[in-house]
Amino acid sequence: MALQRVLAVDDEPFNLEIIEEILEDLDFELRTACSGPECLGMLEDFDPQVVLLDVSMPNMNGYEVCRKIKSNPETSHIVVMFVSARGSVEERMEGYAVGAEDYIVKPFGQSELTSKLIKLGQMLLEKDILEQQVEDATSTAFSAMATSSEMGQIVNYIEHIGNIDNIPDLAAALINCMANFGLSCNVEVRTDTQNMHFASSGVCSPIVLELFEILKSKGRLHEFTSRILVNYDYISALVLNMPEGDADKHGRIRDHICFIVSVTEQQLLAIQTRNELRQQQQNLNGAIAMINSKFKGLISLLDNNRKQNEAVFRGLQEQFEHRIPTMGLDEDQELYIYNHVDEAIQKSVARQEAVMQVKAAFAEIETDLAALSHKVDEK
């Protein structure tokens, strides 16, 4: 802020008149006081930026006045420039010791006083700029610290929900994450078969359920009073107590909420996908077990048939070998019968080899199914 208000303090009215003449052309308001107590009494109402303070005054000298100005937190910011007829090094050092910013020795010329005030005005401007920079830097630092802490909460949440494998636990984690930001919320999770509701208070009120139903297809974000509703395809979150009075924090928290709900929905989809894969795996395992059982039953049936055929042909062969010699057949007839019996036995042996091939084929199929089941388990 530019120099606008100056208070001159001197027990000699003539000295005050000189100061008024010197400063009458400058663009700021000048007021005067004739004593230390009068000066101190004017500080609150006038709020001068600079006090031109005479050192040698009765009852309360300039050093005492300066001490009181600088010791009061309400007035310590005021710039004090001593005006004195004595300008020794000791006196100047005493002036600096009580907190004064400048010192001018009487008599002084117009240019000297004007130059000093202009420099003090520049100092005030630079001081204001520096204070604003410090304030901005402090605000930025606190905002960065807050953001860093909030992002830490979000990172922890993302790491945590990666291990969650069911919807109720996922909703509880979302509500707890919101609570870490000081937020109370209601959550709706939509699946193909049902809508599930969760709340910080334990249960969603009827009006909240209506809001979820009405607004779930009306856009991503809805803000009203201190509440905000965030919609995604499968999750909606209604926050009941958004921060007020701090626009930056409000906007930051709003962005965090959108991101958190988005991440939660992705984990919900991952949970649903894993559940579907588990169901597919169970179905596949059941199918494999059924096929395996049928294969084994069929192999057993084929094997039994082979054994029965083998026993039948063996018995038939024994009967022929026992009965043919007693039937009075000639050699050609006996040979004809034996050849046909041997041919039938050879065909039976061929069927046995076919059964072994079927067994081998079934074994390969069983191995392939086991490998397929193992791949699905890995997914």
DAVENGI-V382867 format. One record per pair of residues at least 4 apart in sequence whose ideal C-beta (glycine too) atoms are under 7 Angstrom apart, sorted by the first residue. I is the first residue (numbers start at 1). J is the second residue. Records with the same first field share a line. If there is no record, write none. Layout:
# DAVENGI-V382867
I: J ; J
This chain:
# DAVENGI-V382867
1: 124 ; 128
2: 121 ; 125
3: 28 ; 49 ; 50 ; 117 ; 120 ; 121 ; 124
4: 28 ; 29 ; 49
5: 28 ; 29 ; 46 ; 47 ; 48 ; 49
6: 23 ; 28 ; 30 ; 48 ; 50 ; 52
7: 31 ; 33 ; 39 ; 42 ; 46 ; 48 ; 51
8: 16 ; 19 ; 30 ; 32 ; 52
9: 33 ; 39 ; 51 ; 52 ; 53 ; 54
10: 15 ; 16 ; 54 ; 83
11: 34 ; 35 ; 54 ; 57 ; 58
13: 17
14: 18
15: 19
16: 20 ; 32
17: 21
18: 22
19: 23 ; 52
20: 24 ; 30
22: 110 ; 113 ; 114
23: 30
26: 114
31: 42 ; 46
33: 38 ; 39 ; 42
34: 38
35: 39 ; 57 ; 59 ; 60
36: 40 ; 57 ; 59 ; 60 ; 64 ; 65
37: 41 ; 60
38: 42
39: 51 ; 65
40: 65 ; 68
42: 46
43: 47 ; 48 ; 75
48: 78
49: 78 ; 79 ; 124
50: 79 ; 81 ; 117 ; 120
51: 69 ; 78 ; 80
52: 81 ; 83
53: 62 ; 65 ; 66 ; 80 ; 81 ; 82 ; 83
54: 62 ; 83 ; 84
55: 61 ; 62 ; 63 ; 82 ; 84 ; 86
56: 61 ; 84
57: 61 ; 62
60: 64 ; 65
62: 66 ; 82
63: 67 ; 94 ; 98
64: 68
65: 69
66: 70 ; 80 ; 98 ; 99 ; 100
67: 71 ; 98
68: 72
69: 75 ; 78 ; 80
70: 76 ; 98 ; 99
72: 76
79: 101 ; 120 ; 124
80: 99 ; 100 ; 101
81: 100 ; 101 ; 102 ; 103 ; 104 ; 116 ; 120
82: 95 ; 100 ; 103
83: 104 ; 106
84: 91 ; 105 ; 106
85: 106
86: 91
87: 91 ; 92 ; 105
88: 92
89: 93
90: 94
91: 95
92: 96 ; 103
93: 97
94: 98
95: 100 ; 103
96: 100
102: 116 ; 120
104: 108 ; 112 ; 113 ; 116
108: 112 ; 113
110: 114
111: 115
112: 116
113: 117
114: 118
115: 119
116: 120
117: 121
118: 122
119: 123
120: 124
121: 125
122: 126
123: 127
124: 128
125: 129
126: 130
127: 131
128: 132
129: 133
130: 134
131: 135
132: 136
133: 137
134: 138
135: 139
136: 140
137: 141
138: 142
139: 143
140: 144
141: 145
142: 146
143: 147 ; 248
144: 148
145: 149
146: 150
147: 151 ; 252
148: 152
149: 153
150: 154 ; 181 ; 256
151: 155
152: 156
153: 157 ; 177 ; 180 ; 181
154: 158 ; 256 ; 259 ; 260
155: 159
156: 160
157: 161 ; 173 ; 177 ; 260
158: 162 ; 263
160: 173
161: 170 ; 173 ; 264 ; 267
164: 169 ; 170 ; 173 ; 267
165: 271 ; 274
166: 170 ; 271
167: 171 ; 189 ; 196 ; 268 ; 271
168: 172
169: 173
170: 174 ; 264 ; 267 ; 268 ; 271
171: 175 ; 187 ; 189 ; 198
172: 176 ; 198
173: 177
174: 178 ; 187 ; 237 ; 264
175: 179 ; 185 ; 187 ; 198 ; 200
176: 180
177: 260
178: 183 ; 185 ; 239
179: 183 ; 200
181: 253 ; 256
183: 239 ; 241
184: 200 ; 240 ; 241
185: 200 ; 237 ; 238 ; 239 ; 240
186: 199 ; 204 ; 208 ; 238
187: 198 ; 235 ; 237
188: 195 ; 197 ; 212 ; 236
189: 196 ; 234 ; 235 ; 268
190: 195 ; 234
191: 272
197: 204 ; 209
199: 203 ; 204
204: 208 ; 209
206: 210
207: 211
208: 212 ; 238
209: 213
210: 214
211: 215 ; 229 ; 238
212: 216 ; 236
215: 222 ; 229 ; 231
216: 231 ; 236
219: 231
220: 230 ; 231
221: 230
222: 229
223: 228
226: 241 ; 242 ; 244
227: 238 ; 239 ; 240 ; 242
228: 239 ; 242 ; 254 ; 257
229: 236 ; 238
230: 236 ; 237 ; 257 ; 258 ; 261
231: 236
232: 261 ; 262 ; 265
233: 265
234: 265 ; 268
235: 261 ; 264 ; 265 ; 268
237: 257 ; 261
239: 257
242: 250 ; 253
243: 249 ; 250 ; 253
246: 250
247: 251
248: 252
249: 253
250: 254
251: 255
252: 256
253: 257
254: 258
255: 259
256: 260
257: 261
258: 262
259: 263
260: 264
261: 265
262: 266
263: 267
264: 268
265: 269
266: 270
267: 271
268: 272
269: 273
270: 274
271: 275
272: 276
273: 277
274: 278
275: 279
276: 280
277: 281 ; 379
278: 282
279: 283
280: 284 ; 376
281: 285 ; 376 ; 377
282: 286
283: 287
284: 288 ; 373 ; 376
285: 289 ; 373
286: 290
287: 291
288: 292 ; 369 ; 373
289: 293
290: 294
291: 295 ; 369
292: 296 ; 366
293: 297
294: 298
295: 299 ; 362 ; 366
296: 300
297: 301
298: 302
299: 303 ; 359 ; 362
300: 304
301: 305
302: 306 ; 355 ; 358
303: 307 ; 355
304: 308
305: 309
306: 310 ; 351 ; 352 ; 355
307: 311
308: 312
309: 313 ; 348 ; 351
310: 314 ; 348
311: 315
312: 316
313: 317 ; 344 ; 345 ; 348
314: 318
315: 319
316: 320 ; 341
317: 321 ; 341 ; 345
318: 322
319: 323
320: 324 ; 337 ; 341
323: 327
324: 329 ; 334 ; 337
329: 333 ; 334
331: 335
332: 336
333: 337
334: 338
335: 339
336: 340
337: 341
338: 342
339: 343
340: 344
341: 345
342: 346
343: 347
344: 348
345: 349
346: 350
347: 351
348: 352
349: 353
350: 354
351: 355
352: 356
353: 357
354: 358
355: 359
356: 360
357: 361
358: 362
359: 363
360: 364
361: 365
362: 366
363: 367
364: 368
365: 369
366: 370
367: 371
368: 372
369: 373
370: 374
371: 375
372: 376
373: 377
374: 378
375: 379
